[in-house]
């Protein structure tokens, strides 16, 4: 369950994307692999995990990253981490740039 700051950051990222003409759905209270779904005409859909932790991957470990990549592959969407620490700026980290990408990439999608 996201903290108060985590929920606030999810809304901050949603507001920022909506100000850039994205349609955004927040998956409130989700226990799934992403917090936001972002859609925009002419762009690939994005499944976004939002973190406000001190480091980007401290609570976004290998299994969570693999799950988000897999969900993104199934939805033909891009996986993104929106990392926005408490006293810092927003950083967008694409799934291709996450640690251990090559080791975690699933090649055996059943369909």
C-alpha positions in Angstrom: 0.0 0.0 0.0 1.5 3.4 -1.0 2.3 5.9 1.7 0.7 9.3 1.9 3.7 10.8 0.1 3.5 7.9 -2.5 -0.2 8.6 -3.2 0.6 12.3 -3.5 3.4 11.6 -6.0 1.1 9.4 -8.1 -1.3 12.3 -8.3 1.5 14.8 -9.1 2.7 12.6 -12.0 -0.9 12.2 -13.2 -1.4 15.9 -13.1 1.8 16.6 -15.0 0.9 14.1 -17.7 -2.6 15.4 -18.0 -1.2 18.9 -18.4 0.7 17.5 -21.4 -2.5 16.1 -23.0 -2.2 12.5 -21.8 -5.3 10.6 -20.6 -4.3 9.0 -17.3 -6.0 6.4 -15.2 -4.7 5.9 -11.6 -4.9 2.4 -10.3 -5.6 3.5 -6.7 -4.7 0.9 -4.1 -3.5 -1.5 -6.7 -1.3 -4.4 -5.7 -0.5 -4.9 -9.4 2.7 -4.0 -11.2 1.9 -0.3 -12.1 0.3 2.8 -10.6 -0.8 4.7 -13.7 -1.9 4.0 -17.3 -1.2 6.9 -19.7 -2.6 7.2 -23.2 -2.1 9.8 -25.8 -3.0 10.0 -29.5 0.0 9.0 -31.6 2.0 7.6 -28.7 2.4 4.1 -27.3 0.5 3.5 -24.1 2.6 3.7 -20.9 2.3 1.6 -17.8 4.0 3.6 -15.0 5.2 2.8 -11.6 5.6 5.8 -9.3 8.2 5.9 -6.5 9.1 8.6 -4.1 11.9 6.7 -2.3 15.4 7.8 -1.6 16.8 5.7 -4.5 14.8 4.6 -7.5 15.0 0.8 -7.0 15.0 0.5 -3.2 11.3 -0.6 -3.3 11.2 -1.6 -7.0 13.2 -4.8 -7.0 13.9 -7.3 -9.8 10.6 -9.2 -9.5 8.5 -5.9 -9.6 10.5 -4.7 -12.6 10.0 -8.0 -14.4 6.3 -8.0 -13.6 5.9 -4.5 -15.0 7.9 -5.3 -18.1 5.8 -8.4 -18.7 2.5 -6.5 -18.2 3.8 -3.9 -20.7 4.6 -6.5 -23.3 1.2 -8.1 -22.9 -0.5 -4.7 -23.4 1.9 -3.5 -26.2 2.8 -0.6 -23.8 6.0 1.0 -22.6 7.2 0.3 -19.0 8.2 3.4 -17.1 9.4 4.3 -13.6 8.5 7.8 -12.5 11.0 8.3 -9.6 10.3 11.6 -7.7 12.2 11.7 -4.4 10.9 13.8 -1.5 13.2 16.7 -2.0 14.2 16.1 -5.6 13.0 16.4 -9.2 11.0 13.9 -11.3 13.2 11.4 -13.2 11.7 9.2 -16.0 13.4 5.8 -16.3 12.3 3.6 -19.2 12.2 -0.1 -18.7 15.1 -0.6 -21.1 17.3 1.4 -18.8 16.5 -0.5 -15.5 19.1 -2.7 -13.9 19.5 -6.2 -15.1 17.3 -5.6 -18.2 18.9 -8.3 -20.3 18.8 -10.9 -17.5 15.1 -10.2 -16.7 13.8 -9.9 -20.3 11.2 -12.5 -20.9 11.6 -14.3 -24.3 9.0 -17.0 -23.6 5.7 -15.1 -23.9 3.1 -17.8 -24.5 1.1 -15.9 -27.2 
